[in-house]
């Protein structure tokens, strides 16, 4: 899930922009082999891991829900990235230069942006889905229908395609003369546009949704604890009764077991029992989102303010901006 830029190639190209590929020093075989093996391991784990996620959703009937379809879509985006983008990135990193030609460089860069944006937007859609599941547990099955889920998936891929195809239609800086240099376009307008659409706007939505999920989960947990004391529980504006079963039978079971601890309360509506699972799922996805922010934030901080784009103040060039 990483946009790969070959900084070592950029430095060589800056020093000698008109050099041909034959002017480059010989490849360090040992370094290329070691780096290639390490990157190959990442690629293999990325491909196999995402395939397993997709197969799990397909073959487990109880996982066939809108939520799991969104997760499968996330895995599909990462699978496409791992199988169609990362192998070429790994090859160029190991060799120290791009060897697949100018045309394929443009295609590779567009596909890279497409997959990464689709992956990030999938996390955004999942956060909205978790917010709806936790905030409206009774109405959620009617809200999250299969048709709406497919519409959301189609929309996120459409937005991803709209962000990625700009350089293919000329929204980019002129190509370098050296065909062994391949990188994501650094045109100022496109860099800002892609950073906002691919990261900052989805990040704002994700953080807002999970803050709301945390607030709702905390409130509902307090409500559930009050309900165990014999009070009614209000969910989505509906007051629900909590029953403890037959008191005489409960007391007899407690005497037989030699304990005075009361049994846990049970809801009259089984759907409310899903709340604890939804809360755990939200916490797990929150951890995933935290890792996502740590991995992506440095790149998208540098992307719009790089020194070659004119957005980076002179005083910050040596601190934040990279060539």
C-alpha positions in Angstrom: 0.0 0.0 0.0 3.0 2.3 -0.7 3.6 4.6 -3.6 7.2 3.8 -4.6 9.5 6.6 -5.7 13.0 5.8 -6.7 15.0 8.6 -5.1 18.3 7.2 -6.0 17.4 7.3 -9.7 16.2 10.9 -9.3 19.6 12.0 -8.0 21.4 10.4 -10.8 19.1 11.9 -13.4 19.4 15.4 -11.9 23.2 15.2 -12.1 23.1 13.9 -15.7 19.7 14.4 -17.3 20.8 13.5 -20.8 22.7 10.3 -19.9 21.6 7.1 -21.5 21.0 3.9 -19.5 24.5 2.7 -20.5 26.1 5.6 -18.6 24.8 4.2 -15.3 27.1 2.2 -13.2 26.9 -1.5 -13.1 24.2 -3.0 -10.8 25.5 -4.2 -7.4 24.4 -7.8 -7.8 24.6 -8.6 -4.0 22.6 -5.6 -3.0 20.1 -6.2 -5.8 19.6 -9.8 -4.8 19.1 -9.1 -1.1 16.8 -6.2 -1.7 14.9 -8.2 -4.4 14.3 -11.1 -2.0 13.1 -8.8 0.8 10.7 -7.0 -1.5 9.6 -10.3 -3.0 8.6 -11.5 0.4 6.4 -8.4 0.9 4.8 -9.0 -2.5 4.1 -12.6 -1.8 2.6 -11.9 1.6 0.5 -9.1 0.1 -0.9 -11.3 -2.6 -1.6 -14.4 -0.5 -3.0 -12.5 2.5 -5.5 -10.6 0.4 -6.5 -13.7 -1.5 -7.2 -15.4 1.8 -9.4 -12.5 2.9 -11.4 -12.6 -0.3 -11.9 -16.4 -0.1 -13.0 -16.2 3.5 -15.8 -13.8 2.6 -16.8 -15.9 -0.4 -16.9 -19.3 1.3 -18.2 -18.3 4.8 -21.9 -17.8 4.6 -22.2 -15.9 7.9 -19.7 -13.4 6.5 -21.8 -12.5 3.5 -22.9 -9.1 4.7 -22.4 -5.6 3.4 -19.6 -4.9 5.9 -17.6 -8.0 4.8 -18.2 -7.1 1.2 -16.5 -3.7 1.9 -13.6 -5.6 3.5 -13.4 -7.9 0.5 -13.3 -4.8 -1.7 -10.4 -3.4 0.4 -8.6 -6.7 0.0 -9.2 -6.6 -3.8 -7.7 -3.2 -4.1 -4.7 -4.3 -2.1 -4.4 -7.5 -4.1 -4.4 -5.5 -7.4 -1.7 -3.3 -5.9 0.4 -6.2 -4.7 0.2 -8.1 -8.0 0.2 -5.4 -10.7 2.1 -2.5 -9.1 4.6 -3.7 -6.5 6.5 -6.2 -8.6 7.6 -3.5 -11.0 8.3 -1.1 -8.1 10.4 -3.8 -6.5 12.3 -4.5 -9.7 13.1 -0.8 -10.2 14.3 -0.5 -6.6 16.5 -3.6 -6.9 18.1 -2.5 -10.2 18.3 1.2 -9.3 16.4 2.4 -12.4 13.2 1.9 -14.4 13.6 -0.6 -17.2 10.1 -1.0 -18.5 9.9 2.0 -20.9 8.2 5.3 -20.9 4.6 4.2 -21.9 4.4 1.6 -19.2 5.7 4.0 -16.7 2.6 6.2 -17.2 0.3 3.2 -17.0 2.1 2.0 -13.8 1.9 5.4 -12.1 -1.8 5.7 -12.9 -2.5 2.1 -11.6 -0.5 2.9 -8.5 -2.6 5.9 -7.7 -5.8 4.1 -8.6 -5.1 1.1 -6.2 -3.9 3.2 -3.3 -6.8 5.6 -3.6 -9.3 2.8 -3.8 -7.8 1.2 -0.7 -8.0 4.4 1.3 -11.5 5.1 0.2 -12.5 1.6 1.1 -11.4 2.3 4.7 -13.5 5.5 4.5 -16.6 3.5 3.5 -16.0 0.9 6.2 -15.8 3.6 8.8 -19.2 5.0 7.7 -20.6 1.5 7.7 -19.4 1.0 11.3 -20.9 4.3 12.4 -24.3 3.3 11.0 -24.1 -0.2 12.6 -23.2 1.1 16.1 -25.5 4.2 16.0 -28.6 2.6 14.5 -28.5 -1.1 15.3 -32.2 -1.7 14.7 -32.4 0.2 11.4 -29.0 -0.8 10.1 -30.2 -3.9 8.2 -32.7 -1.7 6.3 -30.1 1.0 5.7 -27.1 -1.2 4.6 -28.7 -3.1 1.7 -26.9 -5.0 -0.9 -27.8 -2.5 -3.6 -26.5 0.5 -1.6 -23.3 -1.5 -0.8 -22.7 -2.1 -4.5 -23.4 1.6 -5.2 -20.8 2.7 -2.6 -18.2 0.3 -4.1 -18.8 1.5 -7.6 -18.7 5.1 -6.4 -15.3 4.7 -4.6 -13.7 3.1 -7.7 -15.1 5.8 -9.9 -13.6 8.5 -7.7 -10.3 6.6 -7.6 -10.3 6.4 -11.4 -11.1 10.1 -11.7 -8.1 11.0 -9.4 -5.7 8.6 -11.2 -6.3 9.4 -14.8 -5.3 13.0 -14.7 -1.6 12.5 -15.7 -2.7 10.2 -18.6 -4.6 13.1 -20.1 -1.7 15.6 -19.8 -2.1 16.9 -16.2 1.6 16.4 -15.4 5.0 18.0 -15.9 7.0 17.1 -19.0 8.5 13.7 -19.1 12.2 13.5 -18.3 14.5 12.8 -21.2 16.0 9.8 -19.4 13.6 6.9 -19.9 15.1 5.1 -16.9 13.4 7.6 -14.6 9.9 6.8 -13.6 8.0 8.6 -10.8 4.5 9.8 -9.8 3.9 13.2 -11.4 4.9 16.2 -9.3 2.8 18.8 -11.2 1.7 21.3 -8.4 -2.0 21.3 -9.1 -2.3 17.6 -9.5 -0.1 16.9 -6.4 -2.5 19.0 -4.3 -5.6 17.6 -5.9 -4.5 14.0 -5.5 -3.4 14.5 -1.9 -6.7 16.0 -1.0 -8.8 13.4 -2.8 -6.7 10.4 -2.0 -5.9 11.1 1.6 -6.9 14.3 3.5 -10.6 14.3 2.8 -11.0 10.5 3.4 -8.9 10.9 6.6 -11.2 13.7 7.9 -14.3 11.5 7.3 -12.6 8.4 8.9 -11.6 10.4 12.0 -15.1 12.0 12.3 -16.8 8.6 12.0 -14.7 6.8 14.5 -15.0 9.7 17.0 -18.7 9.4 16.7 -18.5 5.6 17.0 -16.5 6.0 20.2 -19.0 8.4 21.6 -22.0 6.2 20.8 -20.3 3.1 22.1 -19.4 4.7 25.4 -23.0 6.0 25.8 -24.6 2.6 24.9 -22.2 0.7 27.2 -23.4 3.0 30.1 -27.0 2.4 29.1 -26.5 -1.4 29.0 -25.0 -1.4 32.5 -27.9 0.6 33.8 -30.3 -1.8 32.2 -28.7 -4.7 34.2 -29.9 -3.0 37.3 -33.5 -3.5 36.2 -34.1 -0.3 34.4 -35.4 0.1 30.8 -32.9 0.6 28.0 -33.6 3.2 25.3 -32.2 2.4 21.9 -33.0 4.6 18.9 -35.8 6.3 20.8 -37.5 3.0 21.8 -37.7 2.0 25.5 -37.0 -1.7 25.9 -37.7 -3.9 28.9 -35.0 -6.2 30.3 -36.1 -9.4 31.9 -34.2 -11.8 34.2 -36.4 -14.8 33.7 -38.4 -16.6 36.5 -37.2 -15.3 39.8 -38.0 -18.5 41.7 -36.2 -20.7 39.2 -33.2 -18.3 39.2 -33.0 -18.3 43.0 -33.1 -22.2 42.9 -30.3 -22.3 40.4 -28.2 -20.0 42.5 -28.7 -22.1 45.6 -27.8 -25.3 43.7 -24.6 -23.7 42.4 -23.7 -22.3 45.8 -23.3 -18.7 44.5 -25.1 -15.5 45.1 -24.0 -13.8 41.8 -26.9 -12.9 39.6 -27.2 -14.1 36.1 -26.6 -11.7 33.3 -29.6 -9.9 31.9 -30.9 -10.8 28.4 -32.7 -8.5 25.9 -36.0 -9.3 24.5 -34.7 -8.3 21.1 -31.8 -10.5 19.9 -30.6 -7.9 17.5 -29.4 -5.8 20.4 -26.9 -8.5 21.4 -25.0 -7.6 18.2 -23.9 -4.3 19.8 -20.9 -5.8 21.7 -19.7 -7.4 18.4 -20.1 -4.1 16.6 -18.1 -2.4 19.3 -15.3 -4.9 19.1 -15.2 -4.6 15.3 -15.1 -0.8 15.5 -12.1 -1.1 17.9 -10.3 -3.5 15.6 -10.8 -1.3 12.6 -9.7 1.7 14.7 -6.3 0.0 15.2 -6.1 -0.6 11.4 -6.9 3.1 10.7 -4.2 4.1 13.2 -1.6 2.0 11.3 -2.9 3.4 8.1 -2.4 7.0 9.3 1.1 6.3 10.5 2.1 4.7 7.1 0.5 7.3 4.8 0.8 10.6 6.6 4.6 11.2 6.0 4.1 10.7 2.2 1.1 12.9 1.9 2.7 15.6 4.0 5.7 15.7 1.6 3.7 15.3 -1.6 2.0 18.7 -1.8 5.0 20.7 -0.4 8.0 19.2 -2.2 10.6 21.8 -3.3 10.1 21.0 -6.9 6.4 22.0 -6.7 6.9 25.5 -5.3 4.8 24.9 -2.2 7.7 24.4 0.2 9.0 27.4 2.0 12.8 27.8 1.9 13.2 27.3 5.6 11.4 24.0 5.5 13.3 22.4 2.6 16.0 20.9 4.7 13.5 19.6 7.3 10.4 18.3 5.5 10.9 18.3 1.8 12.8 15.6 -0.1 14.1 15.5 -3.7 
